[in-house]
């Protein structure tokens, strides 16, 4: 479960939605045999949030909305969003669905190559964070 200083009424609901998004991402990346860049938008909470109305509603349930439909305590909302951004990255890595490849050097096919970013791949599908490192 994620940690935040913001008092929430539906932490479990938000957590379940996020984990559902991760499961869907895993299924799609496994089917398409995709590597996911953790710094390139492939694993981005704000993109997931903007494309998931259920998540938006669950988060916004915790905040007062003014007569114009705007969140009253926008600073608290942003703090929660920042906390959820960090948590979203963590649960991808800790989900047991993905292998995590940190940025750095890897030896593949007898050659040392550098990965500039942290990458995720469906568990067991890749031996290194490169498209040609898929296990046959």
C-alpha positions in Angstrom: 0.0 0.0 0.0 1.3 3.5 -0.8 2.2 6.1 1.7 1.0 9.7 1.7 0.4 12.4 4.2 -2.9 13.2 2.5 -5.9 11.7 4.3 -7.7 9.4 1.9 -11.1 7.7 2.1 -10.4 5.0 -0.5 -6.8 4.0 -0.4 -7.6 0.4 -1.2 -9.7 1.3 -4.2 -6.9 3.5 -5.7 -4.3 0.8 -5.0 -6.5 -1.8 -6.8 -7.0 0.4 -9.8 -3.2 1.0 -10.1 -2.5 -2.7 -9.8 -5.1 -3.4 -12.5 -3.4 -1.0 -14.8 -0.1 -2.7 -14.2 -1.6 -6.1 -14.9 -3.0 -4.8 -18.2 0.3 -3.3 -19.1 2.0 -6.6 -18.3 -0.4 -8.5 -20.5 0.0 -6.1 -23.4 3.8 -6.1 -23.1 3.9 -9.9 -22.9 1.7 -10.2 -26.0 3.6 -7.6 -28.0 7.0 -8.7 -26.5 7.8 -5.1 -25.4 10.5 -3.6 -23.3 9.2 -0.7 -21.2 11.3 2.4 -20.6 10.8 3.7 -17.1 11.9 7.2 -18.0 10.4 7.5 -21.4 6.7 7.5 -20.7 6.1 3.8 -21.0 5.7 3.6 -17.2 4.2 7.0 -16.4 1.6 7.6 -13.7 0.4 10.9 -15.2 -0.3 9.2 -18.6 -2.1 6.3 -16.9 -4.1 8.9 -14.8 -5.1 10.9 -17.8 -6.3 7.8 -19.7 -8.2 6.2 -16.9 -11.5 7.9 -15.8 -12.0 5.4 -13.0 -8.6 6.3 -11.5 -9.4 10.0 -11.8 -12.7 9.6 -10.1 -11.2 7.5 -7.3 -8.5 10.1 -6.6 -10.9 13.1 -6.9 -13.3 11.5 -4.4 -10.8 12.6 -1.7 -11.0 16.3 -2.5 -13.6 19.0 -2.3 -14.7 20.4 -5.7 -15.8 24.0 -6.2 -18.7 25.2 -8.2 -16.6 25.3 -11.3 -15.6 21.6 -11.0 -12.1 22.5 -9.8 -10.3 20.9 -6.8 -10.2 23.3 -3.9 -7.0 22.1 -2.2 -4.9 21.8 -5.4 -1.6 21.7 -3.4 -2.8 18.6 -1.5 -4.0 17.0 -4.8 -0.6 17.6 -6.4 1.2 16.1 -3.4 -0.9 13.0 -3.7 -0.2 12.8 -7.4 3.5 13.0 -6.7 3.3 10.3 -4.1 1.3 8.1 -6.5 3.8 8.8 -9.3 6.6 7.3 -7.1 4.4 4.4 -5.9 3.4 3.6 -9.5 7.1 3.0 -10.4 7.7 1.0 -7.3 4.8 -1.4 -7.8 5.8 -2.0 -11.4 9.2 -3.2 -10.2 7.9 -5.1 -7.2 4.9 -6.7 -9.0 6.8 -10.0 -9.9 5.4 -9.5 -13.4 8.4 -7.8 -14.8 12.2 -8.1 -14.8 13.8 -4.9 -13.9 17.0 -3.8 -15.8 18.7 -0.8 -14.3 20.7 1.6 -16.5 24.2 0.5 -17.0 26.4 -2.0 -18.9 25.2 -5.5 -19.9 26.9 -8.3 -21.8 24.8 -9.7 -24.5 26.0 -12.1 -27.3 29.5 -11.6 -26.1 29.5 -7.8 -26.4 29.2 -5.2 -23.6 26.5 -2.6 -24.3 25.2 0.2 -22.2 21.5 0.9 -21.3 20.9 4.6 -20.8 17.6 4.1 -18.9 15.9 1.7 -16.5 13.8 -0.8 -18.3 11.2 -3.4 -17.5 10.3 -6.5 -19.5 7.8 -9.2 -18.9 9.4 -11.7 -16.5 11.7 -14.2 -18.2 11.2 -12.8 -21.7 14.5 -10.8 -22.1 18.0 -11.5 -20.9 19.1 -7.8 -21.1 17.3 -4.5 -21.8 17.8 -4.6 -25.6 15.3 -5.5 -28.3 17.6 -8.2 -29.6 18.0 -9.8 -26.2 14.6 -11.6 -26.3 14.8 -15.2 -25.2 13.7 -17.6 -27.9 
